[in-house]
């Protein structure tokens, strides 16, 4: 199954490690370090021209999505319940 992250981007639901609210980037030192490293290595993908509302972390990439983390989590749960 797939989750639509915004724009033209979809990922396989089984590839998603975690979905975080965008404001979580300031919640802990470890999260900030992880995101800084992802940015330095070119693994952050910005989706669309709108302000980012969530991070979707997969094994290889970190997507900044304009869709709220709550909406993405609902989509993921909907797909899993099928």
mmCIF file of the N, C-alpha and C atoms, coordinates in Angstrom:
data_MODEL
# 
_entry.id   MODEL 
# 
loop_
_atom_site.group_PDB 
_atom_site.id 
_atom_site.type_symbol 
_atom_site.label_atom_id 
_atom_site.label_alt_id 
_atom_site.label_comp_id 
_atom_site.label_asym_id 
_atom_site.label_entity_id 
_atom_site.label_seq_id 
_atom_site.pdbx_PDB_ins_code 
_atom_site.Cartn_x 
_atom_site.Cartn_y 
_atom_site.Cartn_z 
_atom_site.occupancy 
_atom_site.B_iso_or_equiv 
_atom_site.pdbx_formal_charge 
_atom_site.auth_seq_id 
_atom_site.auth_comp_id 
_atom_site.auth_asym_id 
_atom_site.auth_atom_id 
_atom_site.pdbx_PDB_model_num 
ATOM 1   N N  . UNK A 1 1  ? 0.832  -1.177 0.000  1.00 0.00 ? 1  UNK A N  1 
ATOM 2   C CA . UNK A 1 1  ? 0.000  0.000  0.000  1.00 0.00 ? 1  UNK A CA 1 
ATOM 3   C C  . UNK A 1 1  ? 0.883  1.248  0.000  1.00 0.00 ? 1  UNK A C  1 
ATOM 4   N N  . UNK A 1 2  ? 0.279  2.354  -0.370 1.00 0.00 ? 2  UNK A N  1 
ATOM 5   C CA . UNK A 1 2  ? 1.015  3.606  -0.513 1.00 0.00 ? 2  UNK A CA 1 
ATOM 6   C C  . UNK A 1 2  ? 0.361  4.723  0.289  1.00 0.00 ? 2  UNK A C  1 
ATOM 7   N N  . UNK A 1 3  ? 1.168  5.715  0.645  1.00 0.00 ? 3  UNK A N  1 
ATOM 8   C CA . UNK A 1 3  ? 0.676  6.914  1.330  1.00 0.00 ? 3  UNK A CA 1 
ATOM 9   C C  . UNK A 1 3  ? 1.053  8.117  0.479  1.00 0.00 ? 3  UNK A C  1 
ATOM 10  N N  . UNK A 1 4  ? 0.075  8.951  0.173  1.00 0.00 ? 4  UNK A N  1 
ATOM 11  C CA . UNK A 1 4  ? 0.320  10.184 -0.581 1.00 0.00 ? 4  UNK A CA 1 
ATOM 12  C C  . UNK A 1 4  ? 0.816  11.238 0.401  1.00 0.00 ? 4  UNK A C  1 
ATOM 13  N N  . UNK A 1 5  ? 2.020  11.787 0.137  1.00 0.00 ? 5  UNK A N  1 
ATOM 14  C CA . UNK A 1 5  ? 2.642  12.744 1.052  1.00 0.00 ? 5  UNK A CA 1 
ATOM 15  C C  . UNK A 1 5  ? 2.439  14.191 0.662  1.00 0.00 ? 5  UNK A C  1 
ATOM 16  N N  . UNK A 1 6  ? 1.909  14.420 -0.525 1.00 0.00 ? 6  UNK A N  1 
ATOM 17  C CA . UNK A 1 6  ? 1.752  15.784 -1.022 1.00 0.00 ? 6  UNK A CA 1 
ATOM 18  C C  . UNK A 1 6  ? 2.443  15.909 -2.362 1.00 0.00 ? 6  UNK A C  1 
ATOM 19  N N  . UNK A 1 7  ? 2.003  16.881 -3.148 1.00 0.00 ? 7  UNK A N  1 
ATOM 20  C CA . UNK A 1 7  ? 2.562  17.032 -4.486 1.00 0.00 ? 7  UNK A CA 1 
ATOM 21  C C  . UNK A 1 7  ? 2.330  15.765 -5.279 1.00 0.00 ? 7  UNK A C  1 
ATOM 22  N N  . UNK A 1 8  ? 3.337  15.301 -5.947 1.00 0.00 ? 8  UNK A N  1 
ATOM 23  C CA . UNK A 1 8  ? 3.250  14.071 -6.736 1.00 0.00 ? 8  UNK A CA 1 
ATOM 24  C C  . UNK A 1 8  ? 3.967  12.906 -6.056 1.00 0.00 ? 8  UNK A C  1 
ATOM 25  N N  . UNK A 1 9  ? 4.123  12.973 -4.741 1.00 0.00 ? 9  UNK A N  1 
ATOM 26  C CA . UNK A 1 9  ? 4.943  11.997 -4.040 1.00 0.00 ? 9  UNK A CA 1 
ATOM 27  C C  . UNK A 1 9  ? 4.108  11.009 -3.239 1.00 0.00 ? 9  UNK A C  1 
ATOM 28  N N  . UNK A 1 10 ? 4.386  9.742  -3.474 1.00 0.00 ? 10 UNK A N  1 
ATOM 29  C CA . UNK A 1 10 ? 3.801  8.662  -2.681 1.00 0.00 ? 10 UNK A CA 1 
ATOM 30  C C  . UNK A 1 10 ? 4.930  7.743  -2.243 1.00 0.00 ? 10 UNK A C  1 
ATOM 31  N N  . UNK A 1 11 ? 4.772  7.154  -1.078 1.00 0.00 ? 11 UNK A N  1 
ATOM 32  C CA . UNK A 1 11 ? 5.754  6.179  -0.593 1.00 0.00 ? 11 UNK A CA 1 
ATOM 33  C C  . UNK A 1 11 ? 5.012  4.925  -0.157 1.00 0.00 ? 11 UNK A C  1 
ATOM 34  N N  . UNK A 1 12 ? 5.717  3.824  -0.165 1.00 0.00 ? 12 UNK A N  1 
ATOM 35  C CA . UNK A 1 12 ? 5.111  2.585  0.323  1.00 0.00 ? 12 UNK A CA 1 
ATOM 36  C C  . UNK A 1 12 ? 4.948  2.700  1.835  1.00 0.00 ? 12 UNK A C  1 
ATOM 37  N N  . UNK A 1 13 ? 3.806  2.318  2.332  1.00 0.00 ? 13 UNK A N  1 
ATOM 38  C CA . UNK A 1 13 ? 3.533  2.462  3.765  1.00 0.00 ? 13 UNK A CA 1 
ATOM 39  C C  . UNK A 1 13 ? 4.510  1.644  4.608  1.00 0.00 ? 13 UNK A C  1 
ATOM 40  N N  . UNK A 1 14 ? 4.964  0.516  4.096  1.00 0.00 ? 14 UNK A N  1 
ATOM 41  C CA . UNK A 1 14 ? 5.904  -0.298 4.875  1.00 0.00 ? 14 UNK A CA 1 
ATOM 42  C C  . UNK A 1 14 ? 7.303  0.322  4.943  1.00 0.00 ? 14 UNK A C  1 
ATOM 43  N N  . UNK A 1 15 ? 7.591  1.319  4.088  1.00 0.00 ? 15 UNK A N  1 
ATOM 44  C CA . UNK A 1 15 ? 8.885  1.996  4.120  1.00 0.00 ? 15 UNK A CA 1 
ATOM 45  C C  . UNK A 1 15 ? 8.934  3.142  5.126  1.00 0.00 ? 15 UNK A C  1 
ATOM 46  N N  . UNK A 1 16 ? 7.784  3.552  5.641  1.00 0.00 ? 16 UNK A N  1 
ATOM 47  C CA . UNK A 1 16 ? 7.717  4.678  6.580  1.00 0.00 ? 16 UNK A CA 1 
ATOM 48  C C  . UNK A 1 16 ? 8.142  4.205  7.964  1.00 0.00 ? 16 UNK A C  1 
ATOM 49  N N  . UNK A 1 17 ? 9.139  4.885  8.512  1.00 0.00 ? 17 UNK A N  1 
ATOM 50  C CA . UNK A 1 17 ? 9.617  4.574  9.853  1.00 0.00 ? 17 UNK A CA 1 
ATOM 51  C C  . UNK A 1 17 ? 8.825  5.370  10.887 1.00 0.00 ? 17 UNK A C  1 
ATOM 52  N N  . UNK A 1 18 ? 8.681  6.677  10.636 1.00 0.00 ? 18 UNK A N  1 
ATOM 53  C CA . UNK A 1 18 ? 7.950  7.530  11.574 1.00 0.00 ? 18 UNK A CA 1 
ATOM 54  C C  . UNK A 1 18 ? 7.414  8.760  10.844 1.00 0.00 ? 18 UNK A C  1 
ATOM 55  N N  . UNK A 1 19 ? 6.297  9.274  11.349 1.00 0.00 ? 19 UNK A N  1 
ATOM 56  C CA . UNK A 1 19 ? 5.714  10.523 10.868 1.00 0.00 ? 19 UNK A CA 1 
ATOM 57  C C  . UNK A 1 19 ? 5.726  11.474 12.055 1.00 0.00 ? 19 UNK A C  1 
ATOM 58  N N  . UNK A 1 20 ? 6.394  12.617 11.894 1.00 0.00 ? 20 UNK A N  1 
ATOM 59  C CA . UNK A 1 20 ? 6.528  13.589 12.980 1.00 0.00 ? 20 UNK A CA 1 
ATOM 60  C C  . UNK A 1 20 ? 5.896  14.917 12.602 1.00 0.00 ? 20 UNK A C  1 
ATOM 61  N N  . UNK A 1 21 ? 5.327  15.580 13.585 1.00 0.00 ? 21 UNK A N  1 
ATOM 62  C CA . UNK A 1 21 ? 4.857  16.945 13.396 1.00 0.00 ? 21 UNK A CA 1 
ATOM 63  C C  . UNK A 1 21 ? 6.079  17.827 13.142 1.00 0.00 ? 21 UNK A C  1 
ATOM 64  N N  . UNK A 1 22 ? 5.932  18.828 12.292 1.00 0.00 ? 22 UNK A N  1 
ATOM 65  C CA . UNK A 1 22 ? 7.064  19.686 11.916 1.00 0.00 ? 22 UNK A CA 1 
ATOM 66  C C  . UNK A 1 22 ? 7.675  20.381 13.130 1.00 0.00 ? 22 UNK A C  1 
ATOM 67  N N  . UNK A 1 23 ? 6.872  20.705 14.128 1.00 0.00 ? 23 UNK A N  1 
ATOM 68  C CA . UNK A 1 23 ? 7.373  21.414 15.314 1.00 0.00 ? 23 UNK A CA 1 
ATOM 69  C C  . UNK A 1 23 ? 8.196  20.514 16.233 1.00 0.00 ? 23 UNK A C  1 
ATOM 70  N N  . UNK A 1 24 ? 8.175  19.217 15.969 1.00 0.00 ? 24 UNK A N  1 
ATOM 71  C CA . UNK A 1 24 ? 8.964  18.278 16.765 1.00 0.00 ? 24 UNK A CA 1 
ATOM 72  C C  . UNK A 1 24 ? 10.459 18.454 16.543 1.00 0.00 ? 24 UNK A C  1 
ATOM 73  N N  . UNK A 1 25 ? 10.820 19.150 15.474 1.00 0.00 ? 25 UNK A N  1 
ATOM 74  C CA . UNK A 1 25 ? 12.255 19.301 15.195 1.00 0.00 ? 25 UNK A CA 1 
ATOM 75  C C  . UNK A 1 25 ? 12.962 20.083 16.297 1.00 0.00 ? 25 UNK A C  1 
ATOM 76  N N  . UNK A 1 26 ? 12.223 20.857 17.058 1.00 0.00 ? 26 UNK A N  1 
ATOM 77  C CA . UNK A 1 26 ? 12.819 21.611 18.151 1.00 0.00 ? 26 UNK A CA 1 
ATOM 78  C C  . UNK A 1 26 ? 12.648 20.919 19.502 1.00 0.00 ? 26 UNK A C  1 
ATOM 79  N N  . UNK A 1 27 ? 11.998 19.752 19.510 1.00 0.00 ? 27 UNK A N  1 
ATOM 80  C CA . UNK A 1 27 ? 11.664 19.112 20.787 1.00 0.00 ? 27 UNK A CA 1 
ATOM 81  C C  . UNK A 1 27 ? 12.844 18.432 21.474 1.00 0.00 ? 27 UNK A C  1 
ATOM 82  N N  . UNK A 1 28 ? 13.796 17.952 20.708 1.00 0.00 ? 28 UNK A N  1 
ATOM 83  C CA . UNK A 1 28 ? 14.927 17.282 21.344 1.00 0.00 ? 28 UNK A CA 1 
ATOM 84  C C  . UNK A 1 28 ? 16.211 17.496 20.548 1.00 0.00 ? 28 UNK A C  1 
ATOM 85  N N  . UNK A 1 29 ? 17.308 17.391 21.247 1.00 0.00 ? 29 UNK A N  1 
ATOM 86  C CA . UNK A 1 29 ? 18.617 17.565 20.633 1.00 0.00 ? 29 UNK A CA 1 
ATOM 87  C C  . UNK A 1 29 ? 18.879 16.476 19.591 1.00 0.00 ? 29 UNK A C  1 
ATOM 88  N N  . UNK A 1 30 ? 18.459 15.255 19.887 1.00 0.00 ? 30 UNK A N  1 
ATOM 89  C CA . UNK A 1 30 ? 18.691 14.133 18.974 1.00 0.00 ? 30 UNK A CA 1 
ATOM 90  C C  . UNK A 1 30 ? 17.934 14.340 17.661 1.00 0.00 ? 30 UNK A C  1 
ATOM 91  N N  . UNK A 1 31 ? 16.694 14.809 17.748 1.00 0.00 ? 31 UNK A N  1 
ATOM 92  C CA . UNK A 1 31 ? 15.901 15.067 16.543 1.00 0.00 ? 31 UNK A CA 1 
ATOM 93  C C  . UNK A 1 31 ? 16.560 16.149 15.704 1.00 0.00 ? 31 UNK A C  1 
ATOM 94  N N  . UNK A 1 32 ? 17.002 17.227 16.339 1.00 0.00 ? 32 UNK A N  1 
ATOM 95  C CA . UNK A 1 32 ? 17.683 18.316 15.610 1.00 0.00 ? 32 UNK A CA 1 
ATOM 96  C C  . UNK A 1 32 ? 18.944 17.794 14.925 1.00 0.00 ? 32 UNK A C  1 
ATOM 97  N N  . UNK A 1 33 ? 19.732 16.986 15.624 1.00 0.00 ? 33 UNK A N  1 
ATOM 98  C CA . UNK A 1 33 ? 20.961 16.440 15.045 1.00 0.00 ? 33 UNK A CA 1 
ATOM 99  C C  . UNK A 1 33 ? 20.650 15.532 13.857 1.00 0.00 ? 33 UNK A C  1 
ATOM 100 N N  . UNK A 1 34 ? 19.644 14.691 14.000 1.00 0.00 ? 34 UNK A N  1 
ATOM 101 C CA . UNK A 1 34 ? 19.261 13.798 12.916 1.00 0.00 ? 34 UNK A CA 1 
ATOM 102 C C  . UNK A 1 34 ? 18.862 14.588 11.673 1.00 0.00 ? 34 UNK A C  1 
ATOM 103 N N  . UNK A 1 35 ? 18.042 15.613 11.858 1.00 0.00 ? 35 UNK A N  1 
ATOM 104 C CA . UNK A 1 35 ? 17.579 16.408 10.719 1.00 0.00 ? 35 UNK A CA 1 
ATOM 105 C C  . UNK A 1 35 ? 18.712 17.230 10.103 1.00 0.00 ? 35 UNK A C  1 
ATOM 106 N N  . UNK A 1 36 ? 19.625 17.730 10.920 1.00 0.00 ? 36 UNK A N  1 
ATOM 107 C CA . UNK A 1 36 ? 20.786 18.448 10.388 1.00 0.00 ? 36 UNK A CA 1 
ATOM 108 C C  . UNK A 1 36 ? 21.659 17.533 9.543  1.00 0.00 ? 36 UNK A C  1 
ATOM 109 N N  . UNK A 1 37 ? 21.876 16.321 10.019 1.00 0.00 ? 37 UNK A N  1 
ATOM 110 C CA . UNK A 1 37 ? 22.673 15.354 9.263  1.00 0.00 ? 37 UNK A CA 1 
ATOM 111 C C  . UNK A 1 37 ? 21.980 14.983 7.951  1.00 0.00 ? 37 UNK A C  1 
ATOM 112 N N  . UNK A 1 38 ? 20.672 14.796 8.006  1.00 0.00 ? 38 UNK A N  1 
ATOM 113 C CA . UNK A 1 38 ? 19.919 14.469 6.792  1.00 0.00 ? 38 UNK A CA 1 
ATOM 114 C C  . UNK A 1 38 ? 20.017 15.606 5.781  1.00 0.00 ? 38 UNK A C  1 
ATOM 115 N N  . UNK A 1 39 ? 19.969 16.833 6.261  1.00 0.00 ? 39 UNK A N  1 
ATOM 116 C CA . UNK A 1 39 ? 20.080 17.979 5.353  1.00 0.00 ? 39 UNK A CA 1 
ATOM 117 C C  . UNK A 1 39 ? 21.482 18.064 4.749  1.00 0.00 ? 39 UNK A C  1 
ATOM 118 N N  . UNK A 1 40 ? 22.501 17.851 5.553  1.00 0.00 ? 40 UNK A N  1 
ATOM 119 C CA . UNK A 1 40 ? 23.883 17.910 5.072  1.00 0.00 ? 40 UNK A CA 1 
ATOM 120 C C  . UNK A 1 40 ? 24.189 16.824 4.052  1.00 0.00 ? 40 UNK A C  1 
ATOM 121 N N  . UNK A 1 41 ? 23.553 15.684 4.174  1.00 0.00 ? 41 UNK A N  1 
ATOM 122 C CA . UNK A 1 41 ? 23.804 14.591 3.240  1.00 0.00 ? 41 UNK A CA 1 
ATOM 123 C C  . UNK A 1 41 ? 22.829 14.584 2.063  1.00 0.00 ? 41 UNK A C  1 
ATOM 124 N N  . UNK A 1 42 ? 21.957 15.577 1.990  1.00 0.00 ? 42 UNK A N  1 
ATOM 125 C CA . UNK A 1 42 ? 21.047 15.709 0.855  1.00 0.00 ? 42 UNK A CA 1 
ATOM 126 C C  . UNK A 1 42 ? 19.884 14.732 0.865  1.00 0.00 ? 42 UNK A C  1 
ATOM 127 N N  . UNK A 1 43 ? 19.496 14.242 2.045  1.00 0.00 ? 43 UNK A N  1 
ATOM 128 C CA . UNK A 1 43 ? 18.406 13.283 2.123  1.00 0.00 ? 43 UNK A CA 1 
ATOM 129 C C  . UNK A 1 43 ? 17.047 13.927 2.397  1.00 0.00 ? 43 UNK A C  1 
ATOM 130 N N  . UNK A 1 44 ? 17.019 15.248 2.602  1.00 0.00 ? 44 UNK A N  1 
ATOM 131 C CA . UNK A 1 44 ? 15.738 15.921 2.859  1.00 0.00 ? 44 UNK A CA 1 
ATOM 132 C C  . UNK A 1 44 ? 15.114 16.324 1.533  1.00 0.00 ? 44 UNK A C  1 
ATOM 133 N N  . UNK A 1 45 ? 13.847 15.960 1.366  1.00 0.00 ? 45 UNK A N  1 
ATOM 134 C CA . UNK A 1 45 ? 13.090 16.259 0.158  1.00 0.00 ? 45 UNK A CA 1 
ATOM 135 C C  . UNK A 1 45 ? 11.930 17.177 0.536  1.00 0.00 ? 45 UNK A C  1 
ATOM 136 N N  . UNK A 1 46 ? 11.898 18.385 -0.024 1.00 0.00 ? 46 UNK A N  1 
ATOM 137 C CA . UNK A 1 46 ? 10.793 19.319 0.215  1.00 0.00 ? 46 UNK A CA 1 
ATOM 138 C C  . UNK A 1 46 ? 9.691  19.041 -0.793 1.00 0.00 ? 46 UNK A C  1 
ATOM 139 N N  . UNK A 1 47 ? 8.479  18.879 -0.308 1.00 0.00 ? 47 UNK A N  1 
ATOM 140 C CA . UNK A 1 47 ? 7.339  18.578 -1.168 1.00 0.00 ? 47 UNK A CA 1 
ATOM 141 C C  . UNK A 1 47 ? 6.461  19.815 -1.309 1.00 0.00 ? 47 UNK A C  1 
ATOM 142 N N  . UNK A 1 48 ? 6.293  20.285 -2.520 1.00 0.00 ? 48 UNK A N  1 
ATOM 143 C CA . UNK A 1 48 ? 5.407  21.404 -2.783 1.00 0.00 ? 48 UNK A CA 1 
ATOM 144 C C  . UNK A 1 48 ? 5.982  22.742 -2.366 1.00 0.00 ? 48 UNK A C  1 
ATOM 145 N N  . UNK A 1 49 ? 5.199  23.775 -2.634 1.00 0.00 ? 49 UNK A N  1 
ATOM 146 C CA . UNK A 1 49 ? 5.611  25.150 -2.321 1.00 0.00 ? 49 UNK A CA 1 
ATOM 147 C C  . UNK A 1 49 ? 5.014  25.646 -1.013 1.00 0.00 ? 49 UNK A C  1 
ATOM 148 N N  . UNK A 1 50 ? 4.140  24.861 -0.420 1.00 0.00 ? 50 UNK A N  1 
ATOM 149 C CA . UNK A 1 50 ? 3.496  25.254 0.824  1.00 0.00 ? 50 UNK A CA 1 
ATOM 150 C C  . UNK A 1 50 ? 4.423  25.020 2.009  1.00 0.00 ? 50 UNK A C  1 
ATOM 151 N N  . UNK A 1 51 ? 4.076  25.627 3.134  1.00 0.00 ? 51 UNK A N  1 
ATOM 152 C CA . UNK A 1 51 ? 4.851  25.438 4.359  1.00 0.00 ? 51 UNK A CA 1 
ATOM 153 C C  . UNK A 1 51 ? 4.752  23.989 4.816  1.00 0.00 ? 51 UNK A C  1 
ATOM 154 N N  . UNK A 1 52 ? 5.869  23.436 5.251  1.00 0.00 ? 52 UNK A N  1 
ATOM 155 C CA . UNK A 1 52 ? 5.893  22.054 5.728  1.00 0.00 ? 52 UNK A CA 1 
ATOM 156 C C  . UNK A 1 52 ? 5.161  21.941 7.056  1.00 0.00 ? 52 UNK A C  1 
ATOM 157 N N  . UNK A 1 53 ? 4.390  20.848 7.201  1.00 0.00 ? 53 UNK A N  1 
ATOM 158 C CA . UNK A 1 53 ? 3.655  20.601 8.432  1.00 0.00 ? 53 UNK A CA 1 
ATOM 159 C C  . UNK A 1 53 ? 4.101  19.314 9.115  1.00 0.00 ? 53 UNK A C  1 
ATOM 160 N N  . UNK A 1 54 ? 4.839  18.482 8.374  1.00 0.00 ? 54 UNK A N  1 
ATOM 161 C CA . UNK A 1 54 ? 5.266  17.210 8.959  1.00 0.00 ? 54 UNK A CA 1 
ATOM 162 C C  . UNK A 1 54 ? 6.528  16.691 8.290  1.00 0.00 ? 54 UNK A C  1 
ATOM 163 N N  . UNK A 1 55 ? 7.189  15.786 8.997  1.00 0.00 ? 55 UNK A N  1 
ATOM 164 C CA . UNK A 1 55 ? 8.322  15.041 8.466  1.00 0.00 ? 55 UNK A CA 1 
ATOM 165 C C  . UNK A 1 55 ? 7.900  13.592 8.338  1.00 0.00 ? 55 UNK A C  1 
ATOM 166 N N  . UNK A 1 56 ? 8.216  12.981 7.204  1.00 0.00 ? 56 UNK A N  1 
ATOM 167 C CA . UNK A 1 56 ? 7.992  11.559 7.021  1.00 0.00 ? 56 UNK A CA 1 
ATOM 168 C C  . UNK A 1 56 ? 9.371  10.946 6.799  1.00 0.00 ? 56 UNK A C  1 
ATOM 169 N N  . UNK A 1 57 ? 9.771  10.108 7.734  1.00 0.00 ? 57 UNK A N  1 
ATOM 170 C CA . UNK A 1 57 ? 11.113 9.548  7.693  1.00 0.00 ? 57 UNK A CA 1 
ATOM 171 C C  . UNK A 1 57 ? 11.051 8.108  7.200  1.00 0.00 ? 57 UNK A C  1 
ATOM 172 N N  . UNK A 1 58 ? 11.831 7.858  6.145  1.00 0.00 ? 58 UNK A N  1 
ATOM 173 C CA . UNK A 1 58 ? 11.989 6.507  5.614  1.00 0.00 ? 58 UNK A CA 1 
ATOM 174 C C  . UNK A 1 58 ? 13.455 6.117  5.785  1.00 0.00 ? 58 UNK A C  1 
ATOM 175 N N  . UNK A 1 59 ? 13.796 4.932  5.360  1.00 0.00 ? 59 UNK A N  1 
ATOM 176 C CA . UNK A 1 59 ? 15.176 4.457  5.505  1.00 0.00 ? 59 UNK A CA 1 
ATOM 177 C C  . UNK A 1 59 ? 16.166 5.361  4.776  1.00 0.00 ? 59 UNK A C  1 
ATOM 178 N N  . UNK A 1 60 ? 15.784 5.846  3.599  1.00 0.00 ? 60 UNK A N  1 
ATOM 179 C CA . UNK A 1 60 ? 16.718 6.591  2.761  1.00 0.00 ? 60 UNK A CA 1 
ATOM 180 C C  . UNK A 1 60 ? 16.496 8.097  2.725  1.00 0.00 ? 60 UNK A C  1 
ATOM 181 N N  . UNK A 1 61 ? 15.285 8.563  3.033  1.00 0.00 ? 61 UNK A N  1 
ATOM 182 C CA . UNK A 1 61 ? 14.965 9.975  2.851  1.00 0.00 ? 61 UNK A CA 1 
ATOM 183 C C  . UNK A 1 61 ? 14.112 10.514 3.986  1.00 0.00 ? 61 UNK A C  1 
ATOM 184 N N  . UNK A 1 62 ? 14.129 11.852 4.084  1.00 0.00 ? 62 UNK A N  1 
ATOM 185 C CA . UNK A 1 62 ? 13.250 12.554 5.007  1.00 0.00 ? 62 UNK A CA 1 
ATOM 186 C C  . UNK A 1 62 ? 12.429 13.519 4.158  1.00 0.00 ? 62 UNK A C  1 
ATOM 187 N N  . UNK A 1 63 ? 11.120 13.316 4.138  1.00 0.00 ? 63 UNK A N  1 
ATOM 188 C CA . UNK A 1 63 ? 10.230 14.149 3.343  1.00 0.00 ? 63 UNK A CA 1 
ATOM 189 C C  . UNK A 1 63 ? 9.611  15.212 4.232  1.00 0.00 ? 63 UNK A C  1 
ATOM 190 N N  . UNK A 1 64 ? 9.639  16.465 3.769  1.00 0.00 ? 64 UNK A N  1 
ATOM 191 C CA . UNK A 1 64 ? 8.950  17.564 4.436  1.00 0.00 ? 64 UNK A CA 1 
ATOM 192 C C  . UNK A 1 64 ? 7.635  17.762 3.700  1.00 0.00 ? 64 UNK A C  1 
ATOM 193 N N  . UNK A 1 65 ? 6.548  17.375 4.342  1.00 0.00 ? 65 UNK A N  1 
ATOM 194 C CA . UNK A 1 65 ? 5.248  17.342 3.692  1.00 0.00 ? 65 UNK A CA 1 
ATOM 195 C C  . UNK A 1 65 ? 4.371  18.524 4.107  1.00 0.00 ? 65 UNK A C  1 
ATOM 196 N N  . UNK A 1 66 ? 3.594  19.065 3.165  1.00 0.00 ? 66 UNK A N  1 
ATOM 197 C CA . UNK A 1 66 ? 2.645  20.126 3.501  1.00 0.00 ? 66 UNK A CA 1 
ATOM 198 C C  . UNK A 1 66 ? 1.364  19.588 4.139  1.00 0.00 ? 66 UNK A C  1 
ATOM 199 N N  . UNK A 1 67 ? 1.277  18.278 4.303  1.00 0.00 ? 67 UNK A N  1 
ATOM 200 C CA . UNK A 1 67 ? 0.109  17.643 4.901  1.00 0.00 ? 67 UNK A CA 1 
ATOM 201 C C  . UNK A 1 67 ? 0.405  17.386 6.382  1.00 0.00 ? 67 UNK A C  1 
ATOM 202 N N  . UNK A 1 68 ? -0.560 17.638 7.240  1.00 0.00 ? 68 UNK A N  1 
ATOM 203 C CA . UNK A 1 68 ? -0.346 17.495 8.682  1.00 0.00 ? 68 UNK A CA 1 
ATOM 204 C C  . UNK A 1 68 ? -0.012 16.049 9.050  1.00 0.00 ? 68 UNK A C  1 
ATOM 205 N N  . UNK A 1 69 ? 0.730  15.911 10.126 1.00 0.00 ? 69 UNK A N  1 
ATOM 206 C CA . UNK A 1 69 ? 1.114  14.575 10.587 1.00 0.00 ? 69 UNK A CA 1 
ATOM 207 C C  . UNK A 1 69 ? -0.118 13.762 10.973 1.00 0.00 ? 69 UNK A C  1 
ATOM 208 N N  . UNK A 1 70 ? -1.122 14.401 11.535 1.00 0.00 ? 70 UNK A N  1 
ATOM 209 C CA . UNK A 1 70 ? -2.346 13.692 11.917 1.00 0.00 ? 70 UNK A CA 1 
ATOM 210 C C  . UNK A 1 70 ? -3.048 13.106 10.687 1.00 0.00 ? 70 UNK A C  1 
ATOM 211 N N  . UNK A 1 71 ? -3.136 13.889 9.621  1.00 0.00 ? 71 UNK A N  1 
ATOM 212 C CA . UNK A 1 71 ? -3.759 13.407 8.387  1.00 0.00 ? 71 UNK A CA 1 
ATOM 213 C C  . UNK A 1 71 ? -2.960 12.255 7.788  1.00 0.00 ? 71 UNK A C  1 
ATOM 214 N N  . UNK A 1 72 ? -1.654 12.369 7.771  1.00 0.00 ? 72 UNK A N  1 
ATOM 215 C CA . UNK A 1 72 ? -0.811 11.296 7.231  1.00 0.00 ? 72 UNK A CA 1 
ATOM 216 C C  . UNK A 1 72 ? -0.933 10.023 8.061  1.00 0.00 ? 72 UNK A C  1 
ATOM 217 N N  . UNK A 1 73 ? -0.984 10.174 9.374  1.00 0.00 ? 73 UNK A N  1 
ATOM 218 C CA . UNK A 1 73 ? -1.142 9.000  10.231 1.00 0.00 ? 73 UNK A CA 1 
ATOM 219 C C  . UNK A 1 73 ? -2.498 8.340  10.010 1.00 0.00 ? 73 UNK A C  1 
ATOM 220 N N  . UNK A 1 74 ? -3.536 9.145  9.821  1.00 0.00 ? 74 UNK A N  1 
ATOM 221 C CA . UNK A 1 74 ? -4.853 8.584  9.526  1.00 0.00 ? 74 UNK A CA 1 
ATOM 222 C C  . UNK A 1 74 ? -4.824 7.811  8.212  1.00 0.00 ? 74 UNK A C  1 
ATOM 223 N N  . UNK A 1 75 ? -4.165 8.374  7.211  1.00 0.00 ? 75 UNK A N  1 
ATOM 224 C CA . UNK A 1 75 ? -4.054 7.674  5.926  1.00 0.00 ? 75 UNK A CA 1 
ATOM 225 C C  . UNK A 1 75 ? -3.317 6.353  6.090  1.00 0.00 ? 75 UNK A C  1 
ATOM 226 N N  . UNK A 1 76 ? -2.259 6.363  6.856  1.00 0.00 ? 76 UNK A N  1 
ATOM 227 C CA . UNK A 1 76 ? -1.473 5.145  7.072  1.00 0.00 ? 76 UNK A CA 1 
ATOM 228 C C  . UNK A 1 76 ? -2.294 4.101  7.813  1.00 0.00 ? 76 UNK A C  1 
ATOM 229 N N  . UNK A 1 77 ? -3.045 4.503  8.822  1.00 0.00 ? 77 UNK A N  1 
ATOM 230 C CA . UNK A 1 77 ? -3.881 3.562  9.579  1.00 0.00 ? 77 UNK A CA 1 
ATOM 231 C C  . UNK A 1 77 ? -5.006 3.014  8.710  1.00 0.00 ? 77 UNK A C  1 
ATOM 232 N N  . UNK A 1 78 ? -5.562 3.858  7.858  1.00 0.00 ? 78 UNK A N  1 
ATOM 233 C CA . UNK A 1 78 ? -6.616 3.418  6.959  1.00 0.00 ? 78 UNK A CA 1 
ATOM 234 C C  . UNK A 1 78 ? -6.085 2.332  6.037  1.00 0.00 ? 78 UNK A C  1 
ATOM 235 N N  . UNK A 1 79 ? -4.902 2.529  5.512  1.00 0.00 ? 79 UNK A N  1 
ATOM 236 C CA . UNK A 1 79 ? -4.323 1.559  4.604  1.00 0.00 ? 79 UNK A CA 1 
ATOM 237 C C  . UNK A 1 79 ? -4.025 0.247  5.310  1.00 0.00 ? 79 UNK A C  1 
ATOM 238 N N  . UNK A 1 80 ? -3.575 0.310  6.553  1.00 0.00 ? 80 UNK A N  1 
ATOM 239 C CA . UNK A 1 80 ? -3.236 -0.902 7.293  1.00 0.00 ? 80 UNK A CA 1 
ATOM 240 C C  . UNK A 1 80 ? -4.473 -1.706 7.662  1.00 0.00 ? 80 UNK A C  1 
ATOM 241 N N  . UNK A 1 81 ? -5.611 -1.030 7.827  1.00 0.00 ? 81 UNK A N  1 
ATOM 242 C CA . UNK A 1 81 ? -6.814 -1.731 8.261  1.00 0.00 ? 81 UNK A CA 1 
ATOM 243 C C  . UNK A 1 81 ? -7.516 -2.451 7.129  1.00 0.00 ? 81 UNK A C  1 
ATOM 244 N N  . UNK A 1 82 ? -7.095 -2.265 5.909  1.00 0.00 ? 82 UNK A N  1 
ATOM 245 C CA . UNK A 1 82 ? -7.723 -2.920 4.750  1.00 0.00 ? 82 UNK A CA 1 
ATOM 246 C C  . UNK A 1 82 ? -7.310 -4.349 4.642  1.00 0.00 ? 82 UNK A C  1 
# 
